[in-house]
Amino acid sequence: MDHERTHTGEEICEDFRPTAATVVIHGQRVHAKEDVSEGLLPIAPGLAYHDSSSVGADLSLPIAFQTLSTQVSQHQRLGRPQDDMANFFEKLTYHSVSVEELCAMLGTVVDRGLDNVIASCNIQQDGRNTITKKKPSYLWKIITYLFGGFCSILWVAVIIFFICWRPLGNPDPQPTNFSLSILIIIVILCQASFSAFQDWSISRIVNSILYLMPSECIVIREGRTSRIPAADLAVGDLVMLSVGNKVPADMRLIETSDDLRFDRSVLTGESEEMEGTAESGGETFLEADNIALMGTHITNGHAKGVVVLTGDRTVVGHISKLMNKTKRTPTPIEQEIWRFVCIIIFLTVALALSIFVIWYAWLRRQHESFMDPRSMLVDVMGCIVSFMPQGMPIAVTLTLTLIARRMRRVSVLPKSLSTIETLGCVTVICSDKTGTLTQNKMSVMSAGFVDKTYTAQELREKFATEESAGGESAIDSFYKAAVLCNGATATSLSLEKQEVNGDATDSAIFRFIESFGDASAMRTSNPQIYQVPFNSRNKWMLTMHNSPITRNSGNRSPSLVFVKGAPDVLISRCSFYVSALTNDIQPFDSIARAKLMATQEKWSRDGQRVILLCMREYNPCHTIGTNEFSTEIRQKGVEALTIVGILGLIDLHRPESADTVKDCKKAGIRFFMVTGDLGWTAVASARKFGIITTHAEPDSLADVVKQLQNTPSGPLPSCRDPANRIHKSLLLEGKDLFLFTEDHWNIATRYEEIVFARTTPEQKLGIVTAFKKRDNVVAVTGDGVNDAPALKEADIGVAVVSGSDVAIEAADLVLLGTIDSIIGGIRLGRLVFQNMQKVIVYLLPAGSCSEIWPVFINASLGLPLPLSSFLMIVICCFTDLLPCISLVMEKEEFDLLTLPPRRPKKDHLINLKIYAQAYLFIGMMETVIAHAMFFLYYWRYARIPIGALFLSYEKYSEGFYGYSFVELNNFQYTAQCVYFVTLVILQWGNLLSVRNKRLSILQADPIRKQRRNIWSFFGAFLALITAILVTEVHVFQTLFLTAPVPLEFWFIPLPLSLSILLMDEIRKLVVRTYPRGFLARIAW
């Protein structure tokens, strides 16, 4: 009977949501990998993990009813607005409802969790718990690969050569034109494939970093505690959190331990931990203490939470989506390459038009049989093929690829090849402090008392001395307070190897105090009965303990209360202090207060975070565990305190940070610190890093205003030039930046040394924008989600590999090591620009200049074409490309950090000096020599003088100097190969000369170790082998009309190649001898 038919969860789900094909996760039912319930600790006394046996019969609803209930409630969930609604998180109510209401909204049970079927339905509705990455436009990439750069013009050449083959070639089509079309297509496909492969390999490496370890989490489903991938979490899942975990989704906490704390610095940039609680409250979802946000870390305690947002709907997901909407701007090297391509294309079109004009206005009338329309088109395409260095895109990609590999060896991973050179242009680095310049590991540097202070080591030694002497001392009270008022715990390993769990401050104090002796005995003899964890509102932590006397006697004696926190908050609540001089308790009068304040200011100026340790005896009126007791302790337990000690902690600096800042300044880069620390603490750290080097106090907002008042109206000179800067230091806090206008930024950006303190992520973004507006190339380092907007806005964003996925996604470079890796990146970024210029100077003489002249002379002076289009392509894409790879491997001629950063708007990759070197100097020598060899061959083997070849036009046909048409063609094919071989060998001299811009080859030869480059010889050898194959192999002779070259013409160019090297050596000598002379001013 139908009404007796039992429905499965799958049937209910499909009936209710017909759009869902199945109710599975990744194609199958969810199965727990392992049962881990036995290894879990209770969250707090009275809270335990439950399995299905703990669920009462009245709560164990049949799965069909649970599924239907969930599906109905999913359409009525409170606080689940659509993603496109304004103020998404402000409208969420998960934080303000009770636990019972929350479970009813999400269809879950507090102790049982979701059923697998319901979880599957939720995943189908909300998607997997992953952050969607911006998908690349593969169609646009393919179009760019195939039609970008020179390829657009080369496709025109392909079409023209096809047309010249057929129909213009009918009735006797020449296979050479068809072969040239296919060859150019192969060149285009090779360029596209090479670029695509490099992009794929870079993205593969980046993805391997983002997904090194698939995170897992402990979840309760169907009453069983199991471990599943975080990506398979569903809205409504119950998740167990413990110290050290990363929160896998946005969650509402429903059960917490008293000491639960979160590190939200990855989202907010604030280093202070945030207290977690299960109590409903908070003005907004983002500010609520009962909400755990995806990507944050548990630094202390345990909790149970209900997943309320997953994947792209989480806070991190929304930030990631905002980053994906940012429009990408071209990098400096991309702009330079595009500029070069435009110039070459413009000149190519101009030369091709000039040949067409010569033919149309003169040759078709005066020498019609010499150049018909088909021959004219072949000549025009020959001009295009000859003038454009087709090997240039491959050479540039090879250069960037090999430098990228070298960058990885210095622990710098570029996410795209085009960002490599940008590091060489950087003029400003905005670096965060925590985790980048520091180790993100707190350590006790100073300790002591109101009337006596010590270094950490001095206090250890004093404790050991007084312990051996016996008796109660001030240090004993200090030790007791530091041990008991501390949320950190440690393993039982030795002091050097023990692992400490807890927030950064407690862990640092615990490590310090553990060096005094075993803290476990002290905690055992003074059991904790109550605790108020540290939070950002109170700025203090409180613990309450039974004293040994109270426990043993059974009498109601006062308990011991210990308080630890910020001096600014606790000083007003202190009435006494333990004196280190008299070992007794003294009144905390104005003199003692002044001493403590002086110590606090001194330590703060040294970059230390000051912590006050206090204690008192207190006999509560209410019963422990009641709400009245909690209120009483929070109000009365922190009054009439006795100061038992003070601590100065510092985030340990990375040993390489100071040298990194020094090297950046040497390279002409201003290194600024952007931090959330207090102003004077930030300045103290900046002095240790070398960011601030002046002895005077830094300027402030008031000084900026004075500078502005004294500055004449009108545009200010660029702050890139050191002569236009203010050679002083400046401290700006977040509250100052709220008052800044563009005029204020005009002054502030001219300071040589700047520290930005107490800044928000929005202000960090504004800092980057302000410097970019003023002609600076800005690099930003960061590791948190809060850094992502600034990383994306910067000219080059630099993330650390240990940072958040969102930061790595937004960045252009990833530091696989420490901050000093960036120096190697800057050095290589500058080297790649210099090496690319060397590659261009090497390619243009033979691959452009010496190829265009034969075409132009052929069309204008009637000379038989000295170089065929096929041989031009071989030079550009093979014989020149192989040796130029060796130029990519060249080391720096001198310390590139001594150069100022490149100015992208003025210091171009291709400039007039490079054109002069490539076309007028080396190019003209190679052109003249190659033509001379061309004419020499005609004279020696055909006895045709040079004068007869010029203006021969249609006379170069049957009967010319008594030769048949076939014989004349054979002479021309061989002479073209002589021209080709001559250029190949002449380029060897050019290769040796362009290795150094200023140094002689005797100072930097490719053999000795300092500048050794055996790739130069290997590349030259491969070019020779290619030339032999092209001229001697029968297949090439048949398809592309090449011919064997007489042996003597393989050797005659050798001394001529050395003459090119010698001429350039003379030029360099004159430049070095007369550094202000004419040649030095036009030297590249």
N, C-alpha and C positions, 0 to 999 in steps of 0.2 A: 504493500500500500504506500502511496506517495507520501502521505502525511507521517508515516513511520520511518521514512527514509532518513538515514543519518548522513549529515553533510560533513565533509572534511573541511579543514581550514582553507585548503586551496580552492575548493569549490565556492565557498562563501566569498573569498577574496575576488575570484574571477566574476562571480555573479554581481558583486557590488561594484567592481571597477572593471568594466568590460574592456577597457583599453589596455589593461595589463595582460600580456600574453602568458606569463608564468609568474610564479611567486617564488623565485629562487635568487640566490646570490651567486653571480658569475656562473650561472648555468647549473647550479646544484644546491641542495639543502646545506644549510650551515652546520658544520660539525666542529665541535671544539677540538683543538689540537691536543690538549692535555687538561686534566683536572688538577688545578693547583690550589684547591681550597685548603688542603692540609698544611701547606707551607705558609699560610697567611696569618698575620697577627691581628688581633682585634684593633679596631680603630681607637677605642678608648674603653675604660672600664664600663661595662654594661652594654657595649656595642660589639656584636660578633657577626661574622659572615655566616650566612645560612644557606643550606641546600634545600632541595625540594622536600625533604622530610620535616622541615621546620615550618612549612606552610600549613596552616589549619585547613580542615576539610571544607570549612565554609568559604575559604578564600580560593580554593582550587576549582575555579569555574571550568566547565568543559571548554575545549579549545574553540569550538564553533561559536559559542556565545562571546568569548573573549575577542575573537576576530571581528565579529559583527559590531561589537561595542566600540572597538578601536576604529573601525572604518567610519562609523557614524561620527565619532568624536573628532576624526581628522578634519572634517568639514566645519567643525565648530571650535577649533583650537583658538585659544586666546593668544594674542601676541604673535600670530603667524602671518604678518602682512606680506604682500608680494615684494620682490626685490626692487621693483621700480617705484615703490612708494617713497615719498620724501621722509626724511628722518626715520629711517628704518629702525634703528636701535632705540630711539627714544620711545617708540610705540610698543616695544616688547614689554611684557608683564611677567615673564618667568620668575623674576627676582622678587616680586612683591606678593605672589600668591602663596598659600600654605602648601605644605608637602602633599596633603591629601588632594587639594585642588589640582596641583601640578600632575600628579599621577593620573587623575581622572582625565585631564586634558590630553595626556600623551598615551593613555591606554596601557599603563604599566603598573606593576605591583611592587611595593617597597622592598619586600624580601624575596620575591620571585623573579622580577624583571620581565622582559618581553619573552614571548614565545618566538621560535625561529620563523614561523610563518608570518607573524605580524612584523617581525624585523625585516623580512623579505619585502613585504608590501611597502613598508616605510622607505626602504632603500630605492624601490622602484619610483616612489613618488618624489623623494628628495634628492636622489642621486647618491653616488658613492661618496664616502667621506674623504675626498681628495680635492686639492686646489687645482682648478683647471688652468693649465698653462696656455699662453697665447699661441694659437696654432698658426704656423707660418703659411703664407699663401704660396703653395707649391707651383701653381700656374704662373704667378707673377715671377717666381724665382726662375722657372724654366724660360720664360720670355726674356728675363734679364740675362741669363746665361747665353742664350742663343742670339739675341739681338742687341745686347748692350755693348758699349764701347765701340771698337772698330768693326765689330761684327755686322752692324747695320750697313756699312759701306761695302763690306766684303760680300754680303748677300746680293747687292747690286751687281758686283763683279761676276758672281755666279750666274745671275740671270743673263747678263750681256754675253758671257762666254758661251752659254747655251744657245743664245740667239745667233751668235756668230757661227756656231756649229751647224745649227739648223733653225730657221730656214735660210738665213743669209748665206750659208755655206753651200747650199744646193747649186748645182747637181753634184758637186765634189766636196762634201763636208770634210773638214780636217779633224782627225781624231784628237789632235793636240788640244784644240779648244774644248772638246768634251772632257778630256782628261784633266785639263786645268780646272774646269767647273767641279769635277769630283774631288780634286785635290784641295780646293779651297773649302768645300763642304767638310772634308775630313779635318782640315785645320780648325774650322769653326767648332765642329763637334769635339775635337780634342780639347780646345780651350774651355768649352762648356763643361765637359766631363771632368776636367781637372778642377775647375772652380767648384763644381758641385761636390766632388769627392772631398775637397778640403773643408767646405762648409759642413758636410756630414760628419767628418772625423772630429772637428772641433765641437759640434753639438753633442756628439756621442760622449766625449770626455766630460763635458759639462753635466750631461744627464747622469753620468756615472757618479758624479759628486753629489748631485741632488738626491740620488736614491741609493746611497751606499748600503744602508741597512733599513729594511722595511720595519717600521715601528709596530710594536704589538701592545696590547693592553689587556687587562684582566676585567672580564665582563661577567655579569650574572644573567643567564638566560634559562628560562624554564627551571629556575631554582638551582641550577648548577653553576659553579664558578669555573670559568675556563679562560683560556688565553686565545685571542683571535687577532688578526691583523687590524690595525686601527682603521684602515680603509673600509673595512666591513662593518663598522659601527652604524647603527641606525638611531634615528630620533626615538627617545624613550628607553634606550638601553641603560642599564645600571652598570656603572664602571667603578672599580676600586682604584683609588690613587694612594700612593705611598711615597715616601721621601725619595727623591732622585728621579721620579717619573716626569715625563713630558705630557702635559694634558693633551689628549688626543682629539678633543672636540670642545665646542662651547658647552658647558655643563652647569646645571644648578646643583649646588651642594645640598644634600639632605641629611648627612651625618658627618660630623667632623670631630677630630681630636682637639683638645684645647690649644695645642701648640702648632696648629696648621698654619703654614705660611707659603706664599707664592712669590716667585721672582718674575715680575712682569716687565723687567727691563727690556726684553726683546720687543715689547709693544710700546712701552711708554718712555724708555730711556732712563727711567729713575732706578737707581741702584738699590734703594731701600725695599725690603720685602714687604709684602702686603698680607695682612692677616686674613684667614679664611674662616667663615662661620656658616652654620646652617640656618641661622635666623633670617627671616624675611625682612627686607628693608633695602635702603639705598634709593637715591633719587632716580637714577637711571640704570639701565641694564649694565652699562659699561662701568659704572662706579660702585656697583653693589659688591659687598664682601662675600656674598653667597654664590657668586658666579665665578667659575674657573674658565679662563679663556684658552682657546686652542693655541698650542705652541709655547705657553708659559711653563715654568718648572716648579715642582714641589720641592722646597728647600727644607721643610720640616713637617712632621706630623703625617697623619693618614686621613682619608676621607672617602665617602661614598657619594657619587653624584649621578644625576640623570642627564643624559645627553638631550640638549634642546635645539642645537643648531649644528649642522654638519657641512663639510665641504665649502662651497662658495658662499654659503649663507652665514658663515662664521665671520668674526671680526677680521681675522687674517685673510679670509677669502675675499671680503669686500676691498681690503687694501690691495690685494693682488689684482683684482679686476680694475681698480683705478689705475694701477701701474700699466696694465695692458692697454689702456686707452691712450696712453701718452704717445704722441707722435714722435717717431724717431727722426733725428736730424743727422745729416751726413757728417762723418768724421772729417778732420782736416785732410787726411791722406786721400779720402774719397773725393773731396773737393779738388785736390791737386790733380788727381788722375783724370777726373772729368774735365778739368781745365786743359790738361795736356791733350786729351782726346779731341776736344773741341778745336783747339789750335791746329792739330794735325789734319782733322777732317776739313777745316776751312781751307788750309793751304792745299790739301789734296784736290778739293773741288776747284779751287782757283787754277791750279796747274792743269787739271783735266780740261777745264773750260778754255784755257789758253791754247791747248793743243787742238781743241775743236775749232776755235776761232782761226788758228793758222790753217787748218785744213779747209774750212769753209770759205775763208777769204782768199786763199792763195793756192793751196795744193790741189784742190779739186778742179781748178781752172787751168793752172800752169802745168801740173804734173798729175793728171787724172789717173794714168795707168800706174803711177807709183803708189798711190794710196786711195783705194776705193772705200766706200762706206764701211765695209766689213773690216778692212785693215785699220781704218780710223778708229773704229770702236775697240779693236784689239789694242791699239796704241793707247787709247784713253784708259782702258782697263789696266793696261800695263803701267800707266802712270799711277793709278790708284794702288795697284799691288806693290809698286816699287816704293812709293813715298811713305806708305803706312808701314811701320815696323810691326808686322803681324805677330812676331814673337814677344812683343812688349807685354801684353796681358799675361801670358804664361810666365814671363820673367818676373813680373811684379808679384804674381801669386806665389811663385817659387820663393822669391825673396821673403815675403811675409810668412810663408809657411816655415821656412828654415829658421827664421828668427823666432817664430812662435815655439819651435822645438827647443831652441836655446833658452827661451824664456821659461819653459817648463823645467829646464835643468836648474834654473835659479828660483824655482818654486813660485812662478807667476804663470797663471793660466789665462790667456786671452780667450774670451768667448767668441770673438769673431776676428778675422785677420785684419780688418780695417781699423780696429782699435789699437793695434800694436804701436803704430807710430805716434798716436796721440800723446802717449806718456812723454815723448820727447818735447812736446809743445807746452807742457803744463807749467804754469807760472804760479799757481796757488794750490796748496793742498790743505783741505779742511779735514782734520782728523779728529775722531772721537778719542777719548782717553781710555776708558775702561775696556780691557780686553785687547786693545790695539797697541797703545803705548805702555800699558801696564799688563800684569799677568792675570788680572781679575782674581787675585788671591790676597786677602788681607793678612797682615802680619803685625804683631805688636812691636813697636819701635821704642816706645817710652812707657814708663810706669812709675808710680810713686804715690805720694800723699800730699795733703794740702801744704805742708811745711817742708817737704823734701821730695825731690824727684830724682829718678835714675834712668839710665838706659835699661833696655830689657835684660842685657847680659849682667849689668851691675846688680839688678834686683835679684837675679838668680843666685849670684855669688853671695849676696847678703843673706838670702834665705837659707842657703846651705850653712853659712857661718852661725847664724842665730839658732838654727835647728840643732846643730851639734852642741851649742851652749845650753840649750834647754830653756824652759820658761816661756810664758805667753808674751807675744810681741805684736806690734802693729802689723807686721808682715803676715802673721798667722791669721789675723782678721781679714786682711786683703786676700789671702789664699782661699780662705773659707768662702768669702763672698763671690770670688771669681769662679769657684768650682760649682757652688750650689745655684747661683743665679745664672744658669747657662743651659741652653737647650740643646747643645751639641752632645753627641755620643760618639764613641770610638770602638773599633774592633779590639780584640785582645792581642793584636800583633805588637811588635816592638815599636818604640816611639818613632823611629825613622820610617817604618813601613806602614804604620797604622792608618786606617782609613777613617776620616772624621766625617760624620753626617750632621748637617745643620746649616744654618745660614752663614754667610761669609764672616760676619762679626763674631758670632758665637764660636765658630770653628777656629778662628784665629786666636781668640782668648783661650780656648780649650787647649790648643797646641802649646801655647805659651805656658799655661799654668800646669799642664801635664809634665813639663820638663822639671817642675819643682818636686814632683812625686806622684804616686798613684792616686788619682782622684776618685777612684771607685770606692775606696774605704771611707772617704769623707761623705760620699753620697749615701752609702749604706748606713752609716751612723746618724745621718740626718735626713730621713725620708721626706720626700716632698708630698705635701698634702693639698696644695693648691698652686695654681699658676695663672698669671695673666700674661699672655705672649706679647711681645713687642708689636706695635703697629704704628703706622705713620701718623695717626692722630694723637695718641698719647705720648709717643717718643720715649717710652720706657717699658721695661719688662719687670715683672714682680713674681717672686716665688716665695712660698710659705712652707716652713719645715717644723716638724716636731724635734725638739732638742732631746739629746740622750737622757737628760734628767727627767723631763716630762714623761718620756716613754717608760723608763724604768720604775719610777716612783708611783706612777698612776695618778699623781696629783695634777690638778688643773693649773699648770704654770704657763707663763707667756710663751707663745711660739716665736720662732725666728722668722722675720720678714727681710728679704733681700730685694733691693731695687737697683736696676742698672739702666742707664739711659743718657740722654743728651744733657749736658750741664745747664744749657739755657732753660730747660724745663724743670730740672730738679733742684737747682741752687736755692730757689725761693722756698723750697719745702724742707731745707736742711737746717737743723738747729745745733748740731755738734759735729765734731770731726775727730778721728783717731790721729793722734800726733805721732809721727815717726821719731821725733826728738825725745819725747818723754814717755812713749809707750802707754799713754792713757788718753782718756777722752777729754777734749777741750771744747769750750763754747765756740760756735762758728760765728765770730764777730766780724766787724767790718775789716779788720786787719787780715784775718784769715780769708775773708771773701776776696779781698784785693789780691792776695797771693794766688788764690785759685784762678781768678780771672786772668792774671798775668800769665800763668802757666798755660791756660787754655789759648790765649791769643798767640803766645810764642809757638806752641805746637801746631796751631792752625796755620800759621804763616809758614811752617815747615811742611805743610801738606798733610798733616796728620788729622785723623778724625778722633775727637776727644770723647771718651766715655767715662761716666762717673759711676762708682760703685758705692752703694749705701746699704745700711741695715737699720733695723730697730727690733725691739721686742714688742709683741702685740698679743693681747688676750681678747679674741673676738667675743662679741655678745651673742651672735646667732650661730646656729648649727651649720657645720661645714656641709656644703653641697646645696644649700638653699639659695634662692634668689636674693634673699635679704643678706645672707653672708657675702655673696659676691658684690653686692652694692656697698656694703660696709667696708670691705677690704679695699675696693677701688677708691673710696673716699678717705678713709681713715688710715689705711695701711701705708700711704705715701706721705704722711705728715710726720713732723718732728724726727726727720731722718738723721742718721749719723753717717758722715762721709768716711768710708774706710779705705778709699783708694781712687786713683784716676789712671786711665789707660790712654795711650796714644797709638792709634792704628794707622797703617798706611797700606794702600794697594801697591804691592811690590812692582817696581818699575822693571820693564824688560831691559836687560843689559844692553841690547842693541839699539834702544830707542834714541838715546842721545847722539850716537854716531849717525843714525839715520837722519835726524834733524840737521846735523852739521853738514852732511853730504848734500842734502836738499838745498841748503842755503848756499853751499859752494856752487851748486848747479844753477844758481839764480832763481830758485823757487822759494817763495815765501810759505812758511809752514805755520799754519794756525791751528789752535786747539779749540774744539767745540765740545763742551761738556755740560753735564747737569750739576756739577759740583758748585759749592759756594765760591764766590769770587776770589777771596784770598787763598783758599785752599787750591783753587785752580791755578792761581798765579805761582804759588809755591811749587806745584808740580811742573808748571811750564818752565820755571827757572832750572829745575833739575834736568829737564829734557833738553834745555838749550833753546827752547822756543822764545823765551825772554832772556836777553843777555844784558840789558841795561841795568845798572845798579839803582837808578832812581825808581820811585814808585810809578806804576803805569798810569798813563792818562785815563781819564774817565769821560763820561758823557759831557760834563761841564767843560772839559778842555776841548772837546770836539765842537761844542757851541762857540767857544771863544775863537777857535781856528776859523770857523765859518764866518763869524762877524768880521774877522780881519782879512778875509779872502775877497779880492775884487770880483765884481760881477763878470759874467761871461764864462765861456767854456774853459774847463781846466785841462791842462795837459795830461796825457795818458799816464796812468799809474804803473804801466809796464816798465817805463824807464826809471831806473833807480834814482836818477837825478831829480825826478819830480816827486819823490816820496818823502814822507815825514819820518825821519830816522829816530823814532821813539817807539815805546811800547804802549799798547792800549788795552784796557780791560772794559769789556761791555757785558752787562748782564741782560737777561731776558726782559726785565722790566724797562731797561733802556731802549731796547729795540722796538718796543711798542710806540715809543715817541719819535722814532726815526722817520725822516722824510728823505726824498731823493738828494736834497742838498746835504743832509747829514752823511748819507752814504758816500757822496762825492769826497768828503773829507776823510771819513773812516777808512775807505778802501786804499788810501794813500799811506797808511801807517805800515811800517816795516814789520812790526811784531804785534800780533793781536791774539787775545784770549777771549773767547765767548763763553760765558758761564751762565748756569741756570737757564739754558735754552730749551725750547720745545721743538718737536720735529718740524712744526710749521715755520719756526724761526730759522732753523737750520736750512730749510728749503729757501727761505728769503735771503739768507746770507749767500748761498750759491748763486741765486739769481742776480743779486746786486753786483757781485764780482764779475759775472759773465757779461752783464750790461756794459761794464767798463773795460772791455777789451782784454779780459783775462781768460786763460784756459784753465778751468777749475777741475781738480780731482777731489773726490770725496771718499773717505774710508768709513766703513761702518759694518756692523754685523747684525743689527736688529731690524725687526719689521718697521720700527719707527724711523729707521734710516732710509728706507726704500724710496720715499719721494725725493730726497736729496740725491741719492745715488742715481736715480733715473734722470734728474734734471741736470746733473753735472756733465761736463764734457766727457769725463771718464769716471765712472763709478767703480770703486775698488772694494770688494767684499772679502772677508776672511772665510776660509773654508769651514771653520767651526761655527759660522753664523747661521742665521735662519735661512730657510729655503727662499723666502720672499726677498731677502736682501741679496742672495746669490742670483736670483732670477732678475732682479733690477740692475745688477752691476754689469760692467763691461769686462772687468778683470777679476780674477779670484786669486787671492794670495794663499798659496798652499803651505807657506811657512810663516815666519814672523814678519814684522813690519819692515825689516831691513831688506826684504825681498824686493820692495818697490824700487830701491836704488838700482838693482840689477835690471829691473824693467825700464827705468828711465834711461839708463845707459844704452840698453838695446834698442829702445824706441828712437834714440838719436842716431844710433848706428844704422838702423834700417833706412833712415832717410838718406844718410850719406852713401850707403851702399846702393840704394836705388838710383841716386844720381850717377854713380859710377856705372851702373848697368845701362842707364840711358845713354851716357857719353860713349859707352862701348858699342851699343846697338845702332845708334843713328848714323855713324860714318859709312858703314857698309850696307846696313839695312835700310837706309833711306837716301842719304846724299849720293853715294856712289851708284845707286840704282835709278834715281830720277834723271840724272844727267844723260845716260844713254838714251832714254826715251825721248827726252827733250831735244837732244842733238839729232836723233833720227828723224823727228818730225820737222824740225826747223832747218837743218843743214843737209838733209838727204843722205845721211850716213847709214850704212847697213846697221841694223839694231845690234849693239854690242853685247846685250844681255837679255836673255829670254825671260818671259814672265815666270816660267817654271823655276829657273835658277834663282830668280829673285825670292820666290817663296822658300826655296831650300835654304838660302842664306838667312832669311828672317827667322824661320821656324826650326832650323836644325843646326847648321854650322855655326851660327852666332849664338844660338840659345844654349848650346852645350857648354862652351867656355864661360859664358856670362854667369853660370851657376857658381863658378869659382869665386866670382866677385861678391856673391852673397855671403860666402864663407870668410871674407876678409875681416880681420880684427881692426880695432880702432887705431888710427895713426897716432893719436895722443889721447890724453884724458878728456873724454867728451863732456865730463861734468864741469870742466872749466869754461865751456861755452855757455852763453845765455840761451834760454829757451827759444825755439824757433817761433817766429811771428808768422802765423798762417796767412795773414793778409799781405805780407810783404816778401817773406822768404819762401819763394815758390820752388816746387820740385824742378820745374823747367823754367829757366830764365834766359835772358839775352847772353849771359856769359857762357852758359852751357851750349846754347845754339852756336855761339861763335867757336867754341872749342870743337864741337862735333861737326859742324858744317864748313866753317871757314878754315879751320886749322887741320885737324886730322882728316876730315871728310874730303877736302880739296886735294890733299896729298895722295890719298888713296884713289881718288877719281883720276887724277893725272897719271899716276903710275899704272893703274889698271888699263886705261885707254892706251898708254904707251905700249904695254904688252900686247894689247889687241892689234895695234898697228904693226908691231914688230912681227907678230905671227904672219900677218898678211904679206909683209915684205919678204920674210925669209922663206915662206912656203908657197906663196902665190906670186911673188915678185910684183905685187900691186903696191905702188907708193901711196903714202898718206894723202897726198894732194888729189889723187884720182878717186879716193873714196869719198871725200867731202864733195857735196853737191852732185853726187852721182845720180840720185833719185831713181828714175825708171831706167837709166842707162845700165844699172847693176842688174843685168838680165842676160839672156842668151847672147854670146859673142863678146861679152865684156872681157877685155884683155885676152881674148881667144879661148875663154872657158865656156863650157856648156852651162845650162841653167842648173843641172844637178851638181856639177862640180862647184859652182859658186855657192850653192846652198851648203855643201859639205864644208867649204872653207868657212862660211859664216857660222855653222854649228860648232866647229872646232874653235874658232876665234872667240865665240861666246863662252865656251868652257874655259879657255885660257883666261879670259876676263874674270870668270867665276873663281877659278883656282887662285888667281892672283889676289883677289879680295880675301879669300879664306886665309891665305898665308900672311897677308898684310895685317890682318886683324890680330895676329899673334903679338906683333909689336905694340898695337893699340892696347891689347889686354894687359901687357906688362906695364904700360905707361899709366893707364887709368887706375891702377891699384892704389896709387898715392896722389893726392892733390898737390902736396908741397914737397914731400920727401923724395930724395933720389932713390933709384933702385939699388944703389950701393948701400944706402942706409936701411932699406927695408926690402930686401930681396925675398923671393918666395921659398928660399931654401933654408936659411938659418932659422933657428927655433923661434925667435921673437916674433917674426911675421911669416912663419912657414905656412905655405898654402900649396900643397901638392896637387890640389884640384885644378890649378891653373894648367899644369902639364897634362893632366888627364883629360881636361876639357879640350885642349888644343889637339890632342891625339885623336879624340872622338870626332872632332870637326874634320881632321884630315881623312879619317876612314870614311866618313860620309861623303866627302868630295870624291874620293876614289870610286866609291860605289856608284855615285850618280853619273860619273863620266865614263866608267869602264864597263858597267853591267849592261848587257844587251837589252834587257827589258826597258830600262830608262831611255836608252838610245832610240828604241822604236816608238815608245809612247810620247816622249817629250823632246825628241830631236836633239839629244846630246851626242857627244862624240869624244873619242879618246884624246887626251892631251899629250903632246910630245913630251918626252922625259925632261928635256932641258927647261921647259916652262914650269916644272915642279921645283926647280932649284934656283932659277934666276930671281924669283921674288924673295928668297930668304934674306939676302943682304939688304934688300929694299925694305923689308919688314923691320930690320934692325935700325935702318935710317929713320923710320918713323919714331921709334923709341928714342933714338939719339936727339932728334929735333925737339921732342917733348922734354927730354932731360935738360937741354939748353934753355928751354923756356922756364922750367922750374928753377934752374940755377939763377937766371936773371931775376925771377920773382923773389927768391930768397936773399939775393944780394941787394936788390933795391926794393924793399917791401912797400915803399910809397911811390914807386915808379908807375909808368903807364901800364906796363904788362901786369903788374901786381893788382892794379885797380880793375882790370878786365879779366883777371884770372878767375876761373871757376872754383 
